[in-house]
Amino acid sequence: MPKKNIIHDQRAFSTTMGAIFFLTLISIATVILMPSIRAERQYDSAEYTTKQDFTTHILSSLLNSKIDTFDYEVEHPGINGTISPTDKLINGSSAKPFNKQHNHRTFAEIIAEDLILTLSFNDSGTTQAIEPITDPHKEQTTITITNYLDKRIGGRYNYQLHTTWEPVEGYPLKSSTSVGIKPPIDAVKQSSRVTLPTNNRPSKSYLTDTINDTTLTTHINSPNTTKFGTYYDSFNKTIDATALSSAQMIPHTAYPFEFNNNTITITEQEMVRANQKNIANYLKSSMAEEINNTVSQMANINDINKTRQLRDDQMESIYNKVNKGYVDITLSMW
């Protein structure tokens, strides 16, 4: 029995020594490899930082650089008798053939102009431009941006420049431009915004007039049902005013081309009315639950300060849906 115990203990001792030796080898390998691992991580971090700084520099340089000459020629399809009556929402005006040239304008101005001119209505996957003469402008914009980025990046990285404009958040009226290939998830991205040269953005103070402080003070002690109806109708009027301001922007998205009355299928006034109705219906539907909750809270309190704060918060929410007077621009590199 004692001998068997000695043999058993020796085997245990041998196994323990093997484990210690194995752990020692791992420790030695870790000591040897750790500088390399750290160096690789530092290299990856430095490369990412370099790429991020470079992306920021290229985007800023692009938006602020000037183009010596930007030239495009357009011809409205209606001139050749090929235009056909379409939905009143997206029919545009007609114009005679003309050549347009811009000198010494920045890329930011050209991009903003392109998104204004190429505003389109997307319904169930079908996209149609409001003003169908704008394709040459987009083609020239894409070519000009591509030439600039190819020259500045010099093949060091892949890239994509993506620009978007959405006059009314969620409404299927928008425009976009993409230059380059679709970026991977881990691409470095830098974003910026460019203000659009439009004069028809809604005024917040103008919208507030539909449910001003006088309205709140007058009804603060009214029955809850009366307050609910008054406030609800007031917010709907706010949306109607908002929709009108947004709709009025649409006919102004093209330059004042020389009209050809024989090919006009819809007047600007009809276009405004059609869009106002659709935008208002969209906002009232998409914001119905939110507005109903706000009005319910306003109707059930008699504190004018709290009522005013609820009003202001709801007005801000409505205003943010339509105050999209800027272009979102994102440059991705990888």
Buried (B, 14 or more C-beta within 10 A) or exposed (E): EEEEEEEEEEEEEEEEEEEEEEEEEEEEEEEEEEEEEEEEEEEEEEEEEEBBEBBBEBBEEBBEEEBEEBEBEBEBEBBEEEBEEEEBBBBBBBBEEBEEEBEEBBBBBBBBBBBBBBBBBBEEEEEBBBBBBBEBBBEBBBEBBBEBBEEBBEEEBBBBBBBBBBBBBEBBBBBBBEBBEEBEEEBBBBEBEBEBEBEBBBEEEEBBBBBEEEBBEEBBEBEEEEBBBBBBEBBBBBBBBBBBBBBBBBBEBBEEBEBBEEBBBBBBEBBBBBBBBBBBEBBBEEBEEEBEEBBBBBBEBEEEEEBBEBBEEBBEEBBEBBBBBBBBBBBBBB
